[in-house]
């Protein structure tokens, strides 16, 4: 997992590159970006609130936002094939 050395990026330096209502989708996108060595932060998760209101955003450092958007666009255009049972 890509991390920043001993510091969390300032939210002013981050740019939203993906929005969703699903935590699992946000986690997949964060993992996709981190596998490309782009630090990613999910904003909007609230483990203390069992009924969270609003969606989640995946944010990255502003200087990597364009690359992150390109990676996300490519992923969405060519999603991984689902496992298909050959027996039906």
Secondary structure, 3 states (H helix, E strand, C coil): CCCCCCCCCCHHHEEEEEEECCHHHHHHHHHHHHHCCCCEEEECCCCCCCCCCCCEEEEEEHHHHHHHHHHHHHHHHCCCCCCCCCCC
